[in-house]
Amino acid sequence: MSLKHVDLNLLITFDALWHERNVTRAARRLNVSQPTVSNALSRLRLAFGDQPFLRAPRGIEPTERCSEIIKDVREALRHIEQALDSGPAFDAKQCRREFHIGCADYFDLFVLPDLLAYMAEHAPMIDLRLRSVDIEEGMDLLDAGELDFMMHMEFPAAKRFGVRPVLHERHVFATRAGHPLVREAPDIATFASLSHVNFSQRGDSESPVDEVLAKLGYRRRVAITTQHMTTVAHLVKTTDLVASVPSRMAARMVEEGGFAVYPIPFQIEKAPVAVYWNRRFELDGAMRWMRDAIIEFCEVLEPVTLPFDTPAATKMATASQPSPFGFVDRA
């Protein structure tokens, strides 16, 4: 690519075309006319000496060469924005921005409503785009600038990523009301004998529950795995499938009616859910504001009380020795 054929606006259009994969949507994103974007696309072909995008049934698709350089172009644009950001302090009320967040629908249910109410007053022109991703895909998208933030169970991350644990939630056992095989808090043998629906952002059938069961000499059947917490709740209510769910989800199910919830009959370690971001964008005022808002509205969630929560200790099975019901946070 020859620099004599490139200006800043051309790179901004390149980024918008990569993101939208459609000339009309890219024009709308940039608040310019469609002919302006079409003209920029012609100039990009000149700059590349080839086609950066190819026609596709629903718009355009990037070529291999285009995919190779998008990360560097986005990083260069961020550096330019940061270098020019010497004006007044960031004003969320005046910010027109779109943030992309990788998360499960748990975030949609329990964090998003209060966060959106706050944004409606303090950042009314900031828009959010949510998508479900697993940890590997999410890290790649954070690297490429296609995600601004990700929420996921805490995993070791490279130093280029910021990580902030924000949610610490125990899991409990849920069935439909009147389940023919579960009429009281189950023992571990009953728990393992049932057919389960499992939530996993990676689509795995294995989970921390299965790891503990294996240590105790049991194995459960995971009949269905889904990436959607709401699907878990629907299947538990309408079938004989059972599930281990976060306590906040269990409280919502109890409130809705048609469910029964019990303590899981063994101790389970649960890594906290964390917010991830790419550190190379930390000087961006809008990124800092949005990150802090997400963290704050996760951390202010209060623990919930479930019907079986009493001062009396609940008898548990453990892999080593008896201990009170609950989970252990990983520091």
C-alpha positions as CSV (number, residue, x, y, z in Angstrom):
1,M,0.0,0.0,0.0
2,S,1.4,3.4,-1.0
3,L,1.1,6.2,1.5
4,K,0.8,8.8,-1.2
5,H,-2.7,7.4,-2.0
6,V,-3.8,7.3,1.6
7,D,-5.3,9.9,4.0
8,L,-6.8,9.5,7.4
9,N,-10.4,9.6,6.2
10,L,-9.6,6.7,3.8
11,L,-8.3,4.6,6.7
12,I,-11.4,5.4,8.7
13,T,-13.6,4.3,5.8
14,F,-11.5,1.2,5.5
15,D,-12.3,0.4,9.1
16,A,-16.0,1.1,8.7
17,L,-16.2,-1.2,5.6
18,W,-14.4,-4.0,7.4
19,H,-16.8,-3.7,10.3
20,E,-20.1,-3.4,8.4
21,R,-19.3,-5.5,5.3
22,N,-21.7,-3.3,3.4
23,V,-21.3,0.1,1.7
24,T,-24.7,1.4,2.7
25,R,-24.3,0.5,6.4
26,A,-20.7,1.9,6.4
27,A,-22.0,5.2,5.0
28,R,-24.6,5.3,7.8
29,R,-21.9,4.5,10.4
30,L,-19.7,7.4,9.1
31,N,-22.7,9.8,8.6
32,V,-21.8,10.3,4.9
33,S,-23.4,9.5,1.6
34,Q,-23.2,6.2,0.0
35,P,-21.4,7.6,-3.1
36,T,-18.8,9.1,-0.8
37,V,-18.1,5.6,0.6
38,S,-18.2,4.0,-2.9
39,N,-15.6,6.6,-4.1
40,A,-13.4,5.8,-1.0
41,L,-13.6,2.1,-1.9
42,S,-12.3,2.9,-5.4
43,R,-9.4,4.9,-3.8
44,L,-8.7,1.9,-1.5
45,R,-8.4,-0.3,-4.6
46,L,-5.8,2.1,-5.9
47,A,-4.0,2.2,-2.6
48,F,-4.0,-1.6,-2.3
49,G,-3.1,-2.1,-6.0
50,D,-5.8,-4.8,-5.8
51,Q,-9.3,-5.4,-4.4
52,P,-9.4,-5.0,-0.6
53,F,-13.0,-6.2,-0.6
54,L,-14.9,-8.6,-2.8
55,R,-18.6,-8.6,-3.6
56,A,-20.7,-11.0,-1.6
57,P,-24.5,-11.9,-1.5
58,R,-25.1,-9.5,1.4
59,G,-22.6,-6.8,0.6
60,I,-18.8,-7.2,0.6
61,E,-16.2,-9.5,2.2
62,P,-12.5,-8.7,3.0
63,T,-9.7,-10.3,1.0
64,E,-6.9,-12.1,2.8
65,R,-4.6,-9.1,2.4
66,C,-7.3,-6.9,3.9
67,S,-7.7,-9.2,6.9
68,E,-3.9,-9.2,7.5
69,I,-3.6,-5.4,8.0
70,I,-6.9,-4.5,9.7
71,K,-5.5,-4.9,13.2
72,D,-2.6,-2.6,12.5
73,V,-4.8,0.0,10.8
74,R,-7.2,0.0,13.8
75,E,-4.3,0.4,16.2
76,A,-2.9,3.2,14.2
77,L,-6.2,5.0,14.2
78,R,-6.4,4.6,18.0
79,H,-2.9,6.1,18.4
80,I,-3.9,9.0,16.3
81,E,-7.1,9.6,18.3
82,Q,-5.1,9.5,21.5
83,A,-2.4,11.8,20.2
84,L,-5.1,14.4,19.2
85,D,-7.1,14.1,22.4
86,S,-5.7,17.2,24.1
87,G,-8.9,19.0,24.3
88,P,-11.4,19.2,27.2
89,A,-12.1,16.3,29.4
90,F,-14.2,13.5,28.1
91,D,-17.9,14.3,28.2
92,A,-20.1,11.1,28.1
93,K,-23.2,13.2,27.3
94,Q,-21.7,14.4,24.0
95,C,-20.0,11.1,23.0
96,R,-21.4,9.4,19.9
97,R,-19.9,5.9,20.1
98,E,-20.7,2.2,19.6
99,F,-19.2,-0.4,21.9
100,H,-19.0,-4.1,21.2
101,I,-19.2,-6.4,24.2
102,G,-18.7,-10.2,24.2
103,C,-20.9,-11.7,26.9
104,A,-23.5,-14.3,27.8
105,D,-27.2,-13.4,28.2
106,Y,-26.6,-13.5,31.9
107,F,-25.2,-9.9,31.4
108,D,-28.3,-9.0,29.4
109,L,-30.6,-10.1,32.2
110,F,-28.9,-8.9,35.4
111,V,-26.5,-6.1,34.5
112,L,-27.8,-4.5,31.3
113,P,-31.1,-3.0,32.5
114,D,-29.6,-0.8,35.3
115,L,-26.6,0.0,33.1
116,L,-28.9,1.2,30.2
117,A,-30.9,3.3,32.6
118,Y,-27.8,5.0,33.8
119,M,-26.5,5.5,30.2
120,A,-29.9,7.0,29.1
121,E,-29.2,9.9,31.5
122,H,-25.4,10.2,31.4
123,A,-24.4,8.8,28.0
124,P,-27.5,9.0,25.8
125,M,-25.7,8.7,22.4
126,I,-23.5,5.7,23.3
127,D,-24.9,2.4,21.7
128,L,-24.0,-1.1,22.7
129,R,-23.6,-4.2,20.5
130,L,-23.6,-7.5,22.3
131,R,-22.5,-10.9,21.0
132,S,-21.8,-14.3,22.6
133,V,-18.2,-15.5,22.3
134,D,-16.0,-18.2,23.9
135,I,-12.7,-17.2,25.6
136,E,-10.4,-17.9,22.6
137,E,-12.6,-16.1,20.1
138,G,-13.1,-13.2,22.5
139,M,-9.4,-12.7,22.9
140,D,-8.9,-12.7,19.2
141,L,-11.6,-10.2,18.7
142,L,-10.2,-7.9,21.5
143,D,-6.9,-8.1,19.7
144,A,-8.5,-7.2,16.3
145,G,-10.5,-4.3,17.8
146,E,-13.8,-6.0,16.9
147,L,-14.7,-6.3,20.6
148,D,-14.1,-3.5,23.1
149,F,-14.9,-5.6,26.2
150,M,-15.6,-9.2,27.1
151,M,-17.2,-10.8,30.1
152,H,-16.3,-14.4,30.8
153,M,-15.2,-16.7,33.6
154,E,-11.8,-15.6,34.7
155,F,-8.9,-17.3,32.8
156,P,-5.2,-16.5,32.7
157,A,-4.7,-13.8,30.1
158,A,-1.7,-12.2,28.3
159,K,-0.3,-9.0,29.8
160,R,-1.7,-7.0,26.9
161,F,-5.2,-7.6,28.3
162,G,-6.7,-5.9,31.3
163,V,-8.7,-8.2,33.6
164,R,-11.1,-7.2,36.4
165,P,-13.0,-9.9,38.4
166,V,-16.5,-8.4,39.0
167,L,-19.0,-11.2,39.8
168,H,-18.7,-13.9,42.5
169,E,-21.8,-16.2,42.3
170,R,-22.6,-19.5,43.8
171,H,-24.4,-22.1,41.7
172,V,-27.6,-24.0,42.8
173,F,-29.7,-26.8,41.5
174,A,-32.9,-26.1,39.6
175,T,-35.8,-28.3,38.4
176,R,-39.3,-27.8,37.3
177,A,-41.9,-27.7,40.0
178,G,-43.4,-31.2,40.5
179,H,-40.4,-33.0,38.9
180,P,-41.2,-36.7,39.3
181,L,-37.7,-37.7,40.5
182,V,-36.9,-34.7,42.7
183,R,-39.2,-33.9,45.6
184,E,-36.6,-32.6,48.0
185,A,-33.0,-31.5,48.1
186,P,-31.2,-34.3,46.2
187,D,-28.3,-36.3,47.5
188,I,-25.3,-36.6,45.2
189,A,-26.4,-40.0,43.7
190,T,-29.8,-38.5,42.7
191,F,-28.1,-35.4,41.3
192,A,-25.8,-37.4,39.1
193,S,-28.5,-39.8,37.9
194,L,-30.6,-37.1,36.3
195,S,-30.4,-35.7,32.8
196,H,-28.9,-32.1,32.8
197,V,-28.9,-29.1,30.5
198,N,-25.6,-27.3,30.7
199,F,-24.7,-23.6,30.1
200,S,-21.3,-23.0,28.4
201,Q,-20.1,-20.1,26.3
202,R,-17.6,-22.5,24.7
203,G,-20.3,-25.1,24.0
204,D,-18.5,-27.7,26.2
205,S,-20.5,-30.4,28.0
206,E,-17.9,-30.5,30.7
207,S,-17.9,-27.9,33.5
208,P,-16.6,-27.5,37.1
209,V,-19.6,-29.5,38.2
210,D,-18.3,-32.5,36.2
211,E,-14.8,-32.1,37.6
212,V,-16.0,-32.3,41.2
213,L,-18.4,-35.2,40.4
214,A,-15.5,-37.2,38.9
215,K,-13.4,-36.7,42.0
216,L,-16.3,-38.0,44.1
217,G,-16.7,-41.0,41.8
218,Y,-19.8,-39.9,39.9
219,R,-20.7,-39.0,36.4
220,R,-23.8,-37.1,35.1
221,R,-25.5,-37.1,31.7
222,V,-25.4,-33.7,30.0
223,A,-28.2,-34.1,27.5
224,I,-28.0,-30.6,26.1
225,T,-25.4,-27.8,26.1
226,T,-26.4,-24.2,25.2
227,Q,-24.8,-20.8,25.2
228,H,-27.9,-19.1,26.4
229,M,-28.9,-18.9,30.1
230,T,-32.6,-18.2,29.1
231,T,-32.6,-21.5,27.1
232,V,-31.5,-23.3,30.2
233,A,-34.4,-21.9,32.2
234,H,-36.9,-22.6,29.5
235,L,-35.8,-26.3,29.1
236,V,-35.8,-26.8,32.9
237,K,-39.4,-25.5,33.2
238,T,-40.8,-27.4,30.2
239,T,-39.0,-30.8,30.5
240,D,-37.6,-33.2,33.0
241,L,-34.1,-31.8,32.4
242,V,-32.4,-30.2,35.5
243,A,-29.6,-27.7,35.7
244,S,-27.0,-26.0,37.9
245,V,-27.6,-22.3,37.6
246,P,-26.2,-19.1,39.2
247,S,-28.1,-18.1,42.3
248,R,-29.3,-14.8,40.7
249,M,-30.8,-16.8,37.8
250,A,-32.4,-19.2,40.4
251,A,-34.0,-16.3,42.2
252,R,-35.5,-15.0,38.9
253,M,-36.8,-18.5,38.2
254,V,-38.4,-18.7,41.7
255,E,-40.0,-15.3,41.2
256,E,-41.4,-16.4,37.9
257,G,-42.9,-19.5,39.3
258,G,-43.0,-23.1,38.1
259,F,-39.5,-24.0,39.4
260,A,-38.0,-25.6,42.4
261,V,-34.4,-24.8,43.5
262,Y,-32.1,-26.6,46.0
263,P,-28.5,-26.5,47.1
264,I,-26.1,-28.5,45.0
265,P,-25.2,-31.5,47.2
266,F,-21.4,-30.9,47.1
267,Q,-18.9,-28.1,47.3
268,I,-17.9,-26.5,44.0
269,E,-15.2,-24.0,43.3
270,K,-16.3,-21.3,40.9
271,A,-14.0,-18.8,39.3
272,P,-15.3,-15.3,39.3
273,V,-16.6,-13.7,36.1
274,A,-14.2,-11.0,34.8
275,V,-14.3,-8.0,32.5
276,Y,-11.5,-8.1,29.8
277,W,-10.2,-5.3,27.6
278,N,-7.2,-4.5,25.5
279,R,-4.7,-2.3,27.3
280,R,-3.5,-0.6,24.2
281,F,-6.8,1.4,24.2
282,E,-6.7,2.5,27.9
283,L,-5.9,6.1,27.1
284,D,-9.2,6.4,25.2
285,G,-11.5,8.5,27.5
286,A,-14.7,6.8,26.1
287,M,-13.2,3.3,26.6
288,R,-12.3,4.2,30.2
289,W,-15.8,5.6,30.9
290,M,-17.5,2.6,29.5
291,R,-15.2,0.1,31.2
292,D,-15.7,1.7,34.6
293,A,-19.5,1.8,34.1
294,I,-19.6,-1.9,33.3
295,I,-17.5,-2.8,36.3
296,E,-19.5,-0.6,38.6
297,F,-22.8,-2.1,37.6
298,C,-21.5,-5.6,37.9
299,E,-20.0,-5.0,41.3
300,V,-23.1,-3.4,42.9
301,L,-25.2,-6.5,42.3
302,E,-26.3,-7.7,45.7
303,P,-26.2,-11.4,46.7
304,V,-29.6,-13.0,46.6
305,T,-31.5,-15.1,49.2
306,L,-33.1,-18.3,48.1
307,P,-35.9,-20.2,49.8
308,F,-33.6,-22.9,51.2
309,D,-31.2,-20.4,52.7
310,T,-31.4,-20.8,56.4
311,P,-28.9,-20.4,59.3
312,A,-28.8,-24.2,59.6
313,A,-25.9,-25.9,57.9
314,T,-26.6,-27.9,54.8
315,K,-25.1,-31.4,54.6
316,M,-22.6,-31.6,51.7
317,A,-20.5,-34.2,50.1
318,T,-16.9,-33.1,49.2
319,A,-14.0,-34.6,47.5
320,S,-11.9,-34.4,50.7
321,Q,-13.9,-33.6,53.8
322,P,-17.3,-32.2,54.8
323,S,-17.6,-28.4,54.6
324,P,-20.4,-25.8,54.6
325,F,-22.4,-25.2,51.4
326,G,-20.9,-22.6,49.1
327,F,-18.2,-22.0,46.7
328,V,-14.6,-20.8,46.9
329,D,-13.5,-17.6,45.2
330,R,-10.1,-17.8,43.5
331,A,-8.1,-14.8,44.6
